[in-house]
């Protein structure tokens, strides 16, 4: 019964398609569509950076102040960093297992080339997309 239904629907579809005529748009269809598109209000998107210039200035000033403080402190003040036991970081099984691992030179060269190409492509793609969206 399912096969008969499929055949009936197939025949009906073929009949409807043969009886219908091909619709063609009017002569000035493209012109009227383009006029409607040009009549639409366009909104311009302005670029707003994630971190403003004031934010970058603040980050820079804090970084410089931190570097100057560390350089001119002279190590006279007691440091809380000296009380932390860092032996946990380098006296464990993972570090000792990985200490004998040697990287093949070909892999190192491939990663260096990948990094170089990546650092070249990012500015190129940024320029390309900025030019494209102007």
C-alpha angles and dihedrals in degrees: 000000000000091000091053091050091051091049091048092049091047092051091046092050092049091049093050092048093050093049095049119086127227110262118221125193122241120270095256095042095115093047093050092048092049090049090053091049094049089049092060118102111251121207119209118222114219120209113245115182120230092234114035125222089256089054093050090048091052092048090049094049092049091048093049091046091051092049092047091048092051093046097048098035090084093205093274096126118076111256127220086209090072092062094061117097107226095177089096090067098056103025101069138105097253094055092046091049092049095045091082094049114114122197115224113243092233091057091049091050091047092051091048091050090047091052092048093049091045092052090049095047097050096063090041093052091044090054091046095052093042089053091046095052097045 
